[in-house]
Amino acid sequence: MTVRPDAEPAGEDRGGSDARMIERSRDEPELFAALFDRHADAVHRYTARRLGAEVAEDLTAETFTTAFQQRHRYDLARADARPWLFGIATNLISRHRRAEARRFRALARLPEPGQDEEPVADRAVARAGAAGVRRELAAALSGLSARHRDVILLVAWGGLDYEQAAQALGVPIGTVRSRLNRARSRLREALGGTDPTAFREVEAHA
């Protein structure tokens, strides 16, 4: 991960909530770099899992550029900016729907990775205890509709809970629950009864 703003805020400005940093950056734009430092790696991992490392750098940079331009419209009542940032990233990913589906189909055809290769699926697969499910998971994800893929990957790969996913997508929390249940049902069906994202259930309701 190499993309970052040139501005380097003072150490005292790195603390506090995301909302506080965004509020201060409205008058002191250089302070927005602290938000980048705090969340860029997570946004980069999320975009890389969905579209590949070759485009993740550009998408991460575009996410934070868009966020910077829209910082005056940010709801300061929301202390955590992750849902906002992941929502921007997901909107940018939407321009690459066909590429994402092709990527998952291609991953489904690859042999299982060796010890020195980055695994196809995220840690959810390992939690499911199914070492051979990675290719099947990629195939199953390619078969989901865009809206169902968005919600399940925001939860499983973005680490958002239901309420945060609803904020990211701009939909009611009930819609998130409905889409997530539908997506998990489709994945379980494709994976022979295994749901590699079920471990997020407890965290999402916490």
N, C-alpha and C positions, 0 to 999 in steps of 0.2 A: 504494500500500500504506500504510494509515494505522493499522491495528490494532497496538497494542503495549501491554505492561503499563506501569503508571505508575512502577514501581520502576526506578531508574537505578543499576546497580551501579557501584562504583568501577572506575576504569580498570584497576587491577591484577587485577581479578577477571574481566576479559574474555578473558584468555589461558588457555592450557592446553587439554586435551582436553575434548570434550563430556562425557565420563564424569566428569571432575574437577568440571566446573561443576555437573552434576546431583548429584554426591555432596555438594558443599558446600551446594547449595540445600536439602538435606534438613534442615539445621540453620539455614540462613539463606535463607529462601524468596525474598527479594528478588533473590538472585543468579541465579534462573532466568531473569530478563529478559535476561541475556547470551546464553542459548541462543536465545531468541526473536530477538534482534538478529542472531545469526549465521545462522539458517536460515529465518526467516519469509518472506523474499522468494522463496526457492526453492520452499517449500511453496505459497505464493500463486500462483506461475506455473504450477505443476503442476495445482492445483485449477482455476485459471482456464481452462487449456487443455482440461480435461476437462468442466467444467460451465458455464463462462462467468464473466466478471468480476462479474456481478451477485450471484453466490452465493459467490464465492471469498473475500471478506472474512470472511463468517460461518464458512465452513468452516475457514479458517486460524485464526481465533480459537478455534474449537471444538477444533481439533487441539492447539493449545498448552494450552488449558484441560485437556483430557484428559491430555496429557503431564504437566502439572504435578501433577494429582491422582494419577497413577500413577508419579511419579518415584521413590518408595521401592521400587518393584518393578523398576526398570531394572537390567539386567545391566551392572555397572560394568566388566566385562572388555571391553566393546565401546566403544572410544574414540570412535568416530564415531556420533552419534545419528541421522544422516539416515535409515538404514533403519527405525529405530523410529518416527520422525516421519512418514515417508512411508507406513509401514504403518498408522498411526493415520488419516492422511488418506484412504488407500484404503478403509479400513473405513467411514469416514464417507461417502465417495463411493458406497459400495455401497447406501446408502439411496436413491440417486437414479439407479439403473440405467436405468429407463425414460426419465427426463429426459435422461440422457447420450446414449442411443441416438437419441432424438428430436433432440437438438442436432446430432449428427453427420449425421443425415439431412437436417436443415435446411441445414447448412453445405454439404452436397453439392449442394444446389439453388441456392446463391448464385452470382452471377457472380464471376469472379476479382477479388480486391481491387486497388484502385488503389494508387498509390505512398504515399498518406497513410494507408492502412488497415493494421491489423495482419493479417498473413497467417493463414490458417486453420491450416495445419500448422506444425510446428516446424522448426528448422534442418535436421533430417534430410532434409526434402524438398529444400532447396536443395543439400545435399551430393549428393543423387542426380542433380542436374542436370536435373530435369524440372519446368519452370516451370508446366506445365499439369496437374500431378498432384494439386494440393491438394484439389479437389472430389472426385476419385476416391478419394483417401486417406480423406477423411471418410466417404464411402459405404462403403468397405471396413472401416473401424473400426467402423461401426455394425453390420456383419454379424458381427463376432466375438462369441464368448461372453464373459461377464463375466470369467471367470478368465483367458482368453487376452488380453483387452484390458488387464487389470490388469498382467500381467507384461510385455507389450511396451511399455506406456506408462511403467511404472516404469523400464525400461531406456532407452527412447528420449527420454522427456520428463523423467523424474525424475533421469536421469543415474546410476542405480545399476548396479553390475556384477552378475553372476549371484549371487554369494554374498550381496551386500547385498539383492538382490531376494528371495532365499530367506528372509532374516531378516525383511524387511518383511511378507512374506505368511505366514510361519510354516510353510513347506513345505520339503522337502529340495531341495538344489540340482539334483538330477536331475530333479525335477518342474518346476523353472524352465526347465531346458534343453529338456525335452520340450514344455512349453507354448509356449515362445518359438519353437521350430522349427515347431510347428504353426501358430502365429499368423503367422509370416513366410511360410510356405507359402501360407496363405490370402490374405495381402496381395499376394504376388507374382502369384498367380493372378488376383486382382481388378485388379491394376495392369498386367497385360500383361507380366509378367516383371520389373518394377522393384520392388526392395525398398528403400524409403526409410529403413529403420532399419539397414541392413547395416553402416554405418560404425561402429556401436557394437560390432561383433563383436570387433575387435582390442582395444578398450578393456576389454571385458568379460572377456577372457582375460588381460589384462595383470596 
